[in-house]
Amino acid sequence: MICNGGWAAEGGFRSHWLPVTTASRPAAESASSAPLPFQGFVMLVLLSVVWGINWPIIKIALEDVPVLTFRTICLMGGSIGLLVLAKLAGYSIALPRDKVRPMIAVASVNVTGWHIMSGFAVTLTSSGHAAIIGYTMPVWGVLLGALFLHEPLTWRRLVSLILGTAGLGVLIAKDLFQSTGVPLGAVLMAGAALSWAIGTIGLKRVDWGGMTTGVLVAWQCLIGGLPILAGALIFETDRMIWPSFWPLMALIYNVIFAFVIGHYLYFKVVQLFPVGVATIGTLSIPIIGLIFGAVILGEPLGAPEIIAVLLVCGALAVPVMTSGSAFRRWTERSVGQ
């Protein structure tokens, strides 16, 4: 998942692939003053399923495909697919020269760091645990935003930080009791979430000009994927084999559905909905990942997992659900349709 949420002011979180631009503001403003479209809810459900089920699917792919090779195929295939879609839609796919350095810096943590650590983490812990821990990213974004962007640490964000940390602690504690050493999978996944949060802060500090979201995503993944490609060629060449049927299907799913279609759906959802509504809708992603991990892979689904996912979802929901009359108006219009 790759690609999965950044903190947005007081109203919740948005995809880390979607920095606020002048092009996106009118859509958000119009969405806050008009009935919420039914097609947006359909897309939101599809997105939650596509990204939620992808967590156990990643684990299936990694049965035959080495981590760095898997990430390389997903990033390169997905970024090329997004650039092709942008070109067909008539957008410029050029990367301005003055944006190359900030793009390398952001991609190194937002893409390279996230994909390497989360890829290895999924092989060392359950896909459900990985999904939950990955979704603590916006929580760390709150802390980093306060430290580096001087964003106010309001009581809502503080409660969010406490809940998210508690959810992470529950999973790490369970892994500690089940092993005699450091729960490396959980630690790596927490590092991936932190790397993702750092990348989000970097995105917010850079003025990307007129670059469209899809093109910005594609260039991040293309540039951030180059070190992963190099690592795959250096360390995994002798283990590159043609995968068996289900790992191959899982790899194809990641490139086509989780990456290209998933990002397309998310962009459309954010265009159609206020960020708060989109946030609440995507809270189901770690829950779906946890459930499908249990159904498909037989992973444990007990009290620690349920408590952790409730804490993390609470951490993400608190800033939105308590943000005042704007959210209530959006909800009332939605229910009234």
C-alpha positions in Angstrom: 0.0 0.0 0.0 1.8 1.2 -0.6 0.6 4.5 -1.0 -1.7 5.3 1.7 -2.6 9.0 4.0 -1.2 12.4 5.0 -2.4 14.8 7.7 -4.5 17.8 6.5 -4.9 20.7 8.9 -7.7 20.2 11.4 -10.0 18.2 9.2 -8.3 14.8 9.2 -5.9 13.2 6.7 -5.6 12.8 3.0 -3.6 10.6 0.8 0.1 11.3 1.0 0.0 11.3 -2.8 -2.3 14.3 -2.8 -0.7 17.6 -1.7 -3.1 20.5 -1.6 -3.0 22.4 -4.8 -5.0 25.3 -6.2 -6.6 22.8 -8.6 -8.0 20.7 -5.8 -9.4 23.5 -3.6 -12.4 24.5 -5.8 -13.6 20.9 -5.9 -13.4 20.6 -2.2 -15.2 23.9 -1.7 -18.0 22.9 -4.1 -18.2 19.5 -2.4 -18.9 21.2 0.9 -21.8 23.2 -0.5 -23.5 20.5 -2.7 -25.1 17.1 -2.0 -22.6 14.3 -1.9 -22.8 12.2 -5.1 -23.8 8.6 -4.9 -21.1 7.6 -7.3 -18.5 8.9 -4.8 -19.7 6.4 -2.2 -19.5 3.6 -4.7 -15.9 4.6 -5.5 -15.1 4.9 -1.8 -16.4 1.3 -1.2 -14.4 0.0 -4.1 -11.3 1.8 -3.0 -11.5 0.4 0.5 -11.9 -3.1 -0.8 -9.1 -2.8 -3.4 -6.6 -1.4 -0.9 -7.8 -3.3 2.1 -7.6 -6.8 0.5 -4.2 -5.9 -0.9 -2.4 -6.4 2.4 -2.8 -10.2 2.5 -2.4 -10.3 -1.3 1.0 -8.7 -0.9 2.0 -11.6 1.4 0.9 -14.1 -1.2 3.0 -12.4 -3.9 6.0 -12.5 -1.7 5.8 -16.3 -1.4 7.6 -16.5 -4.8 8.7 -13.0 -5.6 11.6 -11.4 -3.6 10.7 -8.2 -1.8 12.8 -5.8 -3.8 11.8 -7.4 -7.1 8.2 -7.2 -6.1 8.4 -3.6 -5.2 10.3 -2.7 -8.4 7.7 -4.3 -10.6 4.8 -2.6 -8.8 6.4 0.9 -8.7 7.7 0.8 -12.3 4.6 -0.7 -13.8 2.3 1.4 -11.8 4.1 4.7 -12.4 4.3 4.0 -16.2 0.6 3.2 -16.1 -0.2 6.5 -14.4 1.9 8.5 -16.8 0.1 6.9 -19.7 -3.3 7.7 -18.2 -2.2 11.3 -17.6 -0.9 11.7 -21.2 -4.1 10.2 -22.6 -6.1 12.7 -20.5 -4.1 15.6 -22.1 -1.9 16.5 -19.1 1.7 17.4 -19.2 3.9 14.6 -17.8 7.1 16.6 -17.7 9.0 17.0 -14.5 10.2 20.6 -14.2 13.9 20.9 -13.7 13.6 22.9 -10.5 11.5 20.2 -9.0 14.0 17.3 -9.6 15.9 17.8 -6.3 12.9 18.1 -4.0 11.3 15.2 -5.8 14.4 13.0 -5.1 14.4 14.0 -1.5 10.7 13.4 -1.0 10.7 10.1 -3.0 13.6 8.7 -1.0 11.4 8.6 2.2 7.9 8.6 0.8 8.5 5.8 -1.7 12.0 4.1 -1.2 11.8 4.0 2.6 8.2 3.1 2.9 8.3 0.3 0.2 11.5 -1.3 1.4 10.6 -1.4 5.1 6.9 -2.3 4.6 7.8 -5.0 2.1 10.1 -6.8 4.5 7.7 -6.1 7.4 4.9 -8.1 5.7 7.2 -11.1 5.5 8.0 -10.9 9.2 4.6 -10.2 10.7 1.0 -10.8 9.7 -0.6 -8.7 7.0 -3.3 -7.6 9.4 -0.7 -6.3 11.8 1.1 -4.5 9.0 -2.1 -2.9 7.8 -2.9 -1.5 11.2 0.6 -0.3 12.0 0.9 1.3 8.6 -2.2 3.3 9.3 -0.5 5.0 12.3 1.3 7.2 9.8 -1.0 10.2 10.1 -0.5 10.0 13.9 3.3 10.5 13.4 2.5 13.2 10.9 0.8 15.1 13.7 3.9 15.1 15.8 6.2 15.9 12.9 3.9 18.7 11.7 4.1 20.3 15.1 7.9 20.0 15.2 8.8 21.1 11.7 5.8 22.9 10.3 4.8 24.6 13.5 1.3 23.3 13.2 -0.7 23.6 16.5 -0.8 20.5 18.6 -4.5 20.8 19.5 -6.3 18.5 22.0 -7.8 16.6 19.1 -4.4 15.8 17.6 -3.0 15.0 21.1 -5.8 12.5 21.7 -5.2 11.1 18.2 -1.5 10.7 19.0 -2.3 8.9 22.3 -4.8 6.5 20.6 -2.5 5.7 17.7 0.5 5.1 20.0 -1.7 2.8 22.2 -2.8 0.8 19.1 0.8 0.3 18.0 1.8 -0.7 21.5 -0.8 -3.4 21.7 0.5 -5.1 18.6 4.2 -4.8 19.6 3.3 -6.1 23.0 1.6 -9.2 21.5 4.6 -9.8 19.2 7.0 -9.5 22.1 5.1 -12.1 24.1 5.1 -14.5 21.1 8.8 -14.2 20.4 12.1 -14.2 22.4 13.7 -11.4 20.4 12.8 -8.0 19.0 9.5 -8.1 17.0 11.3 -7.0 13.8 8.3 -7.0 11.6 6.4 -4.6 13.8 9.4 -2.4 14.2 10.1 -2.3 10.5 6.4 -1.4 9.8 6.5 1.4 12.4 9.7 2.7 10.7 7.8 2.5 7.3 5.0 4.6 8.8 7.4 7.1 10.1 9.2 7.3 6.8 5.9 7.9 5.1 5.1 10.6 7.6 8.4 12.4 6.9 7.7 12.2 3.2 4.3 13.8 3.8 5.9 16.7 5.7 8.3 17.1 2.7 5.4 17.2 0.3 3.7 20.0 2.2 6.9 22.1 2.3 7.3 22.1 -1.5 5.3 24.2 -4.0 4.8 21.7 -6.8 3.4 24.4 -9.1 0.9 23.1 -11.7 1.8 19.4 -11.5 -1.3 17.2 -11.5 -1.6 14.7 -8.7 -1.3 11.6 -10.9 1.9 12.9 -12.5 3.3 13.8 -9.1 2.6 10.3 -7.9 4.1 8.7 -11.0 7.4 10.7 -10.7 7.7 9.9 -7.0 7.3 6.2 -7.6 9.6 6.2 -10.7 12.4 8.1 -8.9 11.9 6.4 -5.5 11.8 3.0 -7.2 15.3 3.4 -8.8 17.2 2.5 -5.6 14.9 -0.5 -5.1 15.5 -1.6 -8.7 19.3 -1.4 -8.1 18.9 -3.4 -4.9 16.9 -6.1 -6.7 19.5 -6.4 -9.5 22.4 -6.6 -7.0 20.9 -8.8 -4.3 18.0 -10.8 -5.8 19.0 -11.8 -9.4 19.8 -15.4 -8.4 16.3 -15.7 -6.8 14.3 -14.2 -9.7 12.0 -17.0 -10.9 8.8 -17.1 -12.7 6.2 -17.1 -9.9 3.5 -19.8 -9.6 -0.1 -19.0 -10.3 -1.4 -17.3 -7.2 1.8 -15.2 -6.5 1.6 -14.2 -10.2 -2.0 -13.2 -9.8 -1.2 -11.3 -6.7 1.6 -9.4 -8.5 -0.7 -8.5 -11.3 -3.4 -7.3 -8.8 -0.9 -5.0 -7.2 0.2 -3.3 -10.4 -3.2 -2.9 -12.0 -5.7 -2.7 -9.2 -3.9 -1.6 -6.0 -1.7 0.9 -7.8 -3.3 2.3 -11.0 -7.0 1.7 -10.3 -6.7 2.3 -6.6 -5.0 5.7 -7.0 -7.5 6.7 -9.7 -10.4 5.9 -7.4 -8.8 7.8 -4.6 -8.2 10.9 -6.7 -11.9 10.8 -7.8 -13.1 10.4 -4.2 -11.1 13.4 -3.0 -12.4 15.4 -6.0 -16.0 14.5 -5.2 -15.9 14.6 -1.3 -14.6 16.9 1.3 -11.5 15.5 2.9 -13.3 14.7 6.1 -15.8 12.4 4.4 -13.0 10.7 2.4 -11.1 10.2 5.7 -14.0 8.4 7.4 -14.6 6.2 4.4 -11.0 5.0 4.2 -10.9 4.0 7.9 -12.3 0.6 6.8 -9.1 -0.2 4.9 -7.1 -1.6 7.9 -10.2 -3.4 9.1 -10.7 -5.1 5.7 -7.0 -5.9 5.6 -7.3 -7.5 9.1 -10.4 -9.5 8.2 -9.1 -10.7 4.8 -5.8 -11.6 6.4 -7.7 -13.9 8.7 -9.9 -15.3 6.0 -7.3 -15.8 3.2 -4.2 -16.5 5.2 -5.6 -17.8 8.4 -3.9 -15.1 10.4 -4.9 -14.6 14.1 -7.9 -12.4 14.7 -8.2 -12.1 18.5 -8.7 -9.4 21.1 -5.3 -7.7 20.6 -6.0 -7.2 16.8 -9.5 -5.9 17.4 -8.4 -3.5 20.1 -5.5 -2.3 18.1 -7.6 -1.6 14.9 -10.2 0.2 17.0 -7.6 2.4 18.6 -5.9 3.3 15.3 -9.3 4.0 13.6 -10.2 6.1 16.6 -6.9 8.0 16.2 -7.8 8.8 12.6 -11.4 9.6 13.2 -11.2 11.9 16.3 -9.9 15.0 14.4 -12.7 14.6 11.8 -15.6 13.5 13.9 -15.1 16.3 16.4 -14.2 19.1 14.0 -17.5 20.9 14.3 -20.5 21.9 12.2 -18.9 21.5 8.8 -18.6 17.7 9.1 -22.1 17.5 10.5 -23.5 19.4 7.5 -21.7 17.0 5.1 -23.0 14.0 7.0 -26.6 15.3 7.0 -26.6 16.0 3.3 -25.2 12.6 2.7 -27.9 10.8 4.8 -30.6 13.0 3.3 -30.0 11.9 -0.3 
